[in-house]
Amino acid sequence: MSNSPSAESTGAVERRFDGAPGALVLLLCLLLVLAGASCIVAGAIDTGYLIAVGVVLVAAAFVALFGLTAVSPGEARVVQLLGRYVGTIRTTGLRWVNPFTTRRAVSTRIRNHQTDVTKVNDRDGNPIEIAAVVVWRVDDTAQATFEVNDFREFVAIQAETAVRHIANSYPYDAHADGQLSLRDSADEITSRLSGEIGDRVAAAGVTVLESRLSHLAYAPEIAQAMLRRQQAAAIVAARSRIVEGAVGMVEHALEQMSSRGIVDLDEERKATMVSNLLVVLCGDRDAQPVVNTGSLYQ
């Protein structure tokens, strides 16, 4: 089931419409103005009807000038005639179209959108703070113009909705090996976030190039408790590794002494030796040597 918003589509799809070269039309308009001015001057001297011809030529030139449209790099112009979509001008430079059309500028540059830091609950119900950066651009200017009211606001709202959904779908910390989490699975989470945002904004002709979590933390009210839990888990893991290594070292020491015949230990002495070695190896402080002047049995 798609996460994209369900709405009736207008069916608008971008089509190229480059119009005529603007520089050529500008030159023709200047020639019309000169011809009209000449007719007006000649009509004032000789024949009156030339004045009317000159006025018509000058007026036509000025009307034609309203069709000149400058298109900058990274910009497109959506052209409409009497409410009907004519096409999109993507060719940069000076272009000319019907002067009675309306031309709406749409930026096709790559943009960043930073979502607000939002407090939500993760999958475990823990309150967290999360925000993301979304890199996007308009690929279909017709959909961006006609499918939604304001494609910038549409992208902002859908990005925030997707961030909330992703935060609700995964725990902050993984509780088992291989489990995806917001903190430990950055690549997988951001990939799924990009896919979900892309599905949601596709109706507006927008393509998501990348998205990344820019802020992720426990909410202040539980931050200290979660920090203590993480510290305790780290201490337990470290102690487990230390004990595992110490047992291996003790086992190796006993095997070496037995194979080399250094000393013959009975079970009680082995137990005492193991106990002493584990205290030395596992203790978090330096061991204090004690000189035993008696025997083990006294």
C-alpha positions in Angstrom: 0.0 0.0 0.0 1.5 3.3 -1.0 2.2 6.0 1.5 1.6 8.8 -1.0 -1.4 11.1 -0.4 -4.5 10.0 -2.2 -6.1 12.8 -4.2 -7.7 13.2 -7.6 -5.1 14.0 -10.2 -5.5 16.8 -12.7 -3.6 14.8 -15.3 -1.1 17.5 -16.0 2.2 16.3 -17.4 5.0 18.5 -18.4 5.7 19.1 -22.1 8.3 21.2 -23.7 7.4 24.5 -25.3 10.4 26.6 -26.2 8.6 29.3 -28.2 10.5 31.5 -30.6 14.0 33.0 -30.3 13.5 36.2 -28.3 16.4 38.1 -29.8 14.9 37.8 -33.3 11.5 38.9 -32.1 13.1 41.9 -30.3 14.8 42.9 -33.5 11.6 42.7 -35.5 9.8 44.8 -32.8 12.5 47.5 -33.1 12.1 47.5 -36.8 8.3 47.8 -36.5 8.8 50.8 -34.1 11.1 52.4 -36.6 8.7 51.7 -39.5 5.8 53.0 -37.5 7.6 56.2 -36.5 8.6 56.8 -40.1 4.9 56.3 -41.2 3.8 58.8 -38.6 6.3 61.4 -39.7 5.5 60.9 -43.4 1.8 61.0 -42.6 2.2 64.3 -40.8 3.9 65.8 -43.8 2.0 64.3 -46.7 -0.8 61.7 -46.2 -2.9 61.5 -43.1 -3.7 57.8 -43.3 0.0 56.9 -42.8 -0.3 58.2 -39.3 -2.9 55.5 -38.5 -0.7 52.9 -40.1 2.3 54.1 -38.0 0.2 54.0 -34.8 -0.9 50.4 -35.6 2.7 49.3 -36.2 4.0 50.9 -33.0 1.1 49.4 -31.0 1.7 45.9 -32.5 5.4 46.2 -31.6 4.7 47.1 -28.0 2.1 44.3 -27.7 4.6 41.8 -29.1 7.3 43.0 -26.6 5.1 41.6 -23.8 5.7 38.1 -25.1 9.5 38.3 -24.4 10.4 36.0 -21.6 13.9 35.7 -20.0 14.6 32.3 -18.6 17.5 32.0 -16.2 19.6 28.8 -15.6 17.9 26.6 -13.1 14.5 28.0 -13.8 11.5 27.1 -16.0 8.4 29.0 -17.1 5.0 27.3 -17.1 3.0 28.9 -19.9 -0.8 29.1 -19.8 -3.2 30.6 -22.3 -6.7 31.4 -21.0 -6.2 28.9 -18.2 -5.1 26.1 -20.5 -1.6 24.6 -20.0 0.5 25.2 -23.1 3.9 23.9 -22.1 7.0 24.6 -20.1 9.9 26.7 -21.3 13.2 25.2 -20.1 15.6 26.7 -22.8 17.6 29.4 -21.1 17.9 32.9 -22.6 15.5 35.3 -24.1 12.4 33.5 -25.6 9.2 34.8 -27.1 5.7 33.4 -26.6 2.2 34.6 -27.2 1.9 37.9 -25.3 -1.5 37.0 -24.0 -0.2 34.0 -22.1 0.7 33.9 -18.4 4.1 32.6 -17.5 4.8 31.3 -14.0 8.4 30.9 -12.9 9.3 27.6 -11.3 12.8 27.0 -9.9 14.3 23.6 -10.9 17.4 24.1 -8.7 18.3 21.6 -6.0 16.9 22.6 -2.6 17.3 21.7 1.0 14.5 21.4 3.5 15.3 21.1 7.2 12.4 19.7 9.2 11.7 21.1 12.7 12.9 19.2 15.7 9.9 17.1 16.6 9.1 15.2 19.7 7.6 11.7 18.9 7.5 8.2 20.4 9.7 5.5 18.9 8.4 2.0 18.4 9.1 1.2 22.1 7.1 4.2 23.2 10.1 6.2 24.4 9.8 10.0 23.7 12.6 11.1 21.3 13.5 14.2 19.4 14.1 13.9 15.7 14.7 16.1 12.6 15.9 15.5 9.1 17.4 17.3 6.1 15.7 16.5 2.7 17.5 17.3 -0.6 14.9 17.7 -3.5 14.1 19.4 -6.7 11.2 19.9 -9.1 11.4 17.5 -12.1 7.8 18.0 -13.5 6.9 21.6 -13.4 3.3 20.9 -14.6 2.6 18.6 -11.7 4.3 21.0 -9.3 2.1 23.9 -10.5 -1.3 22.2 -11.0 -1.4 19.1 -8.8 -0.9 20.9 -5.5 -1.6 24.3 -4.1 2.0 25.1 -3.0 4.6 22.5 -3.8 7.1 24.0 -1.2 4.6 23.7 1.6 3.5 20.3 0.3 7.1 19.0 0.5 7.6 20.4 4.0 4.5 18.8 5.4 5.0 15.4 3.7 8.7 15.3 4.8 7.6 15.9 8.5 4.9 13.3 8.2 7.4 10.7 6.8 9.9 11.5 9.6 7.3 10.9 12.2 6.2 7.6 10.6 9.8 6.4 10.4 10.4 7.4 14.1 7.3 5.4 15.1 8.4 2.4 13.1 11.8 1.7 14.7 13.2 1.7 18.2 15.9 4.2 19.2 18.3 1.4 20.3 18.5 -2.1 18.9 17.6 -4.8 21.5 18.9 -7.8 19.4 21.6 -8.5 16.8 20.4 -7.6 13.3 17.5 -5.4 14.5 17.2 -2.0 12.8 17.3 1.0 15.1 17.3 4.7 14.6 20.7 5.2 16.2 22.6 2.2 14.9 21.2 1.7 11.4 21.8 5.1 9.9 22.2 4.0 6.2 19.1 1.7 6.2 16.9 4.2 8.0 17.9 7.2 5.8 17.4 5.0 2.7 13.8 4.1 3.8 13.2 7.7 4.8 14.2 8.9 1.3 11.9 6.2 -0.3 8.9 7.2 1.8 9.3 10.9 1.3 9.8 10.3 -2.5 6.6 8.3 -2.6 4.7 11.0 -0.8 5.9 14.0 -2.9 5.8 12.2 -6.3 2.3 13.6 -7.0 3.8 17.1 -7.0 6.5 16.3 -9.6 9.2 16.4 -7.0 12.2 14.0 -6.8 14.0 13.4 -3.5 17.7 13.1 -4.1 18.8 12.4 -0.5 17.6 12.6 3.1 19.5 12.4 6.4 18.6 12.5 10.0 20.1 15.8 11.3 19.0 15.4 14.9 18.3 12.4 17.0 18.1 12.3 20.8 16.0 11.1 23.7 13.6 13.7 25.0 15.0 15.7 28.0 12.7 14.0 30.5 14.1 10.6 30.0 17.6 11.4 28.7 19.4 10.9 32.0 17.7 7.6 32.7 18.5 6.3 29.2 22.1 7.5 29.6 22.5 5.5 32.8 21.0 2.4 31.1 23.4 2.8 28.2 26.3 3.2 30.7 25.2 0.1 32.6 24.9 -2.0 29.4 28.4 -0.8 28.4 29.9 -1.8 31.8 28.2 -5.2 31.7 29.5 -5.8 28.2 33.0 -4.7 29.1 33.0 -6.9 32.3 31.9 -9.9 30.2 34.8 -9.4 27.9 37.2 -9.1 30.8 36.0 -12.2 32.5 36.1 -14.1 29.2 39.7 -13.1 28.7 40.7 -13.8 32.2 39.3 -17.3 32.2 41.3 -18.0 29.0 44.5 -16.7 30.6 44.0 -18.8 33.7 43.3 -21.9 31.6 46.4 -21.2 29.6 48.5 -20.7 32.7 47.4 -24.0 34.3 48.0 -25.9 31.1 51.5 -24.4 30.8 52.5 -25.3 34.4 51.1 -28.8 34.0 52.8 -29.5 30.7 56.2 -28.2 31.8 56.1 -29.8 35.2 56.7 -26.6 37.0 54.6 -27.5 40.0 52.1 -30.2 40.9 48.9 -28.7 42.1 46.0 -30.6 43.7 42.4 -29.5 43.2 42.4 -27.2 46.2 45.6 -25.4 45.2 44.3 -25.1 41.7 41.1 -23.5 43.0 43.1 -21.1 45.1 45.3 -20.1 42.2 42.3 -19.6 39.9 40.7 -17.4 42.5 43.8 -15.3 43.0 44.4 -14.9 39.2 40.8 -13.9 38.6 40.9 -11.3 41.3 44.1 -9.9 39.8 42.8 -10.0 36.2 39.2 -8.9 36.8 39.7 -6.3 39.5 39.3 -2.6 38.6 42.2 -1.7 40.9 45.8 -2.7 41.1 46.3 -5.9 43.2 48.2 -5.6 46.5 50.7 -8.4 46.9 50.5 -10.5 50.1 53.5 -12.6 51.2 52.4 -15.9 52.7 55.0 -17.1 55.2 53.1 -20.2 56.1 51.5 -22.9 54.0 48.2 -23.2 52.2 47.0 -25.6 54.9 48.0 -23.6 57.9 
